[in-house]
Amino acid sequence: MTEDKKSAKQLQAQYARLVSRLGKVGLVLQGTITERKIVREAPKDPSKEKTYGPYYQWTFKKNGKTTTINLTAGQAKSYQKAIDNNRELDNIIKKMKVISLLLCQYTTTPVKKRKRHTKT
């Protein structure tokens, strides 16, 4: 077996593992979850501060515009899992693209380069 065929088989095995991971990713969302707290003067004692929150916000792009939605703590946890899944999906696809290029190079015949003619 030639080195290219051996490498191609290894790459195909890696690619197959990545494909199997795709089906296990789960829900996917783009964006960011931010936890916010508001600190203000206490209403009954202005010399003290009172903290409100935490509040959770999901920020994402919709039709090219930034959109922010307030979430409950439970929603924030679920949405964060979906955002993490999206990052994992992006990582898997990036690796699949690299392997795809290598496999195409190993399994196809390139254009033969022409010999340069020199004037004598």
C-alpha positions in Angstrom: 0.0 0.0 0.0 1.4 3.4 -1.0 1.9 6.1 1.6 -0.9 8.2 0.0 -3.4 5.4 0.2 -2.4 4.7 3.8 -2.8 8.4 4.7 -6.1 8.5 2.8 -7.4 5.6 4.8 -6.4 7.3 8.1 -8.0 10.5 7.0 -11.2 8.7 6.0 -11.3 7.1 9.4 -10.9 10.5 11.1 -13.6 12.0 8.9 -16.0 9.2 9.8 -15.4 9.8 13.5 -16.2 13.5 12.9 -19.4 12.6 11.0 -20.5 10.4 13.9 -19.9 13.3 16.3 -22.2 15.6 14.3 -25.2 13.5 15.1 -24.5 13.9 18.8 -24.2 17.7 18.9 -27.7 18.6 20.0 -29.5 21.9 19.7 -27.4 24.8 18.3 -27.7 28.5 18.8 -25.4 31.4 17.9 -24.8 34.2 20.3 -23.7 35.0 23.8 -25.3 34.8 27.2 -24.4 37.6 29.6 -25.2 37.7 33.3 -26.0 41.2 34.6 -26.4 42.7 38.0 -27.6 46.2 38.9 -26.1 48.0 41.9 -28.0 51.0 43.2 -28.5 52.9 46.4 -30.7 51.1 48.8 -34.1 52.8 48.8 -34.4 53.0 52.6 -30.7 53.8 53.3 -28.9 55.8 50.6 -25.6 55.2 52.3 -25.8 51.5 51.4 -26.0 49.7 48.1 -28.5 47.2 46.9 -27.8 44.6 44.2 -30.5 43.5 41.9 -30.2 40.4 39.8 -28.7 38.4 38.3 -30.4 39.0 35.0 -29.5 37.0 31.9 -29.4 38.3 28.4 -28.9 36.4 25.1 -27.4 38.6 22.4 -27.2 37.4 18.8 -27.4 38.7 15.2 -30.7 38.6 13.4 -30.8 39.9 9.8 -27.5 41.7 10.3 -28.7 43.5 13.5 -27.7 42.8 17.1 -30.7 41.5 19.1 -30.9 41.1 22.8 -33.5 39.0 24.7 -33.9 38.7 28.4 -33.9 35.1 29.8 -34.7 33.3 33.0 -31.9 31.5 34.8 -33.3 28.2 33.5 -33.5 29.5 29.9 -29.9 30.9 30.2 -28.6 27.4 31.2 -30.4 25.7 28.2 -29.4 28.5 25.7 -25.8 28.4 26.9 -25.7 24.6 26.2 -27.0 25.2 22.7 -24.4 28.0 22.2 -21.6 25.6 23.4 -23.0 23.0 20.9 -22.8 25.5 18.1 -19.1 26.1 18.9 -18.5 22.4 18.9 -20.3 22.1 15.6 -18.1 24.9 14.1 -15.0 23.1 15.4 -16.1 19.8 13.8 -16.9 21.3 10.5 -13.6 23.2 10.4 -11.7 19.9 10.9 -13.9 18.2 8.3 -13.0 20.9 5.7 -9.2 20.4 6.4 -9.6 16.6 6.0 -11.8 17.0 2.9 -9.1 19.0 1.2 -6.4 16.5 2.0 -8.5 13.6 0.9 -9.3 15.3 -2.4 -5.6 15.9 -2.9 -4.7 12.3 -2.1 -7.5 10.7 -4.2 -7.4 12.8 -7.4 -4.8 13.3 -10.1 -3.5 16.8 -10.3 -3.0 18.8 -13.5 0.4 17.9 -14.9 2.8 20.8 -14.9 4.2 21.8 -18.3 7.9 21.8 -18.9 9.3 25.2 -19.4 10.8 25.8 -22.7 14.0 27.8 -22.6 15.3 29.7 -25.6 18.8 28.7 -26.6 
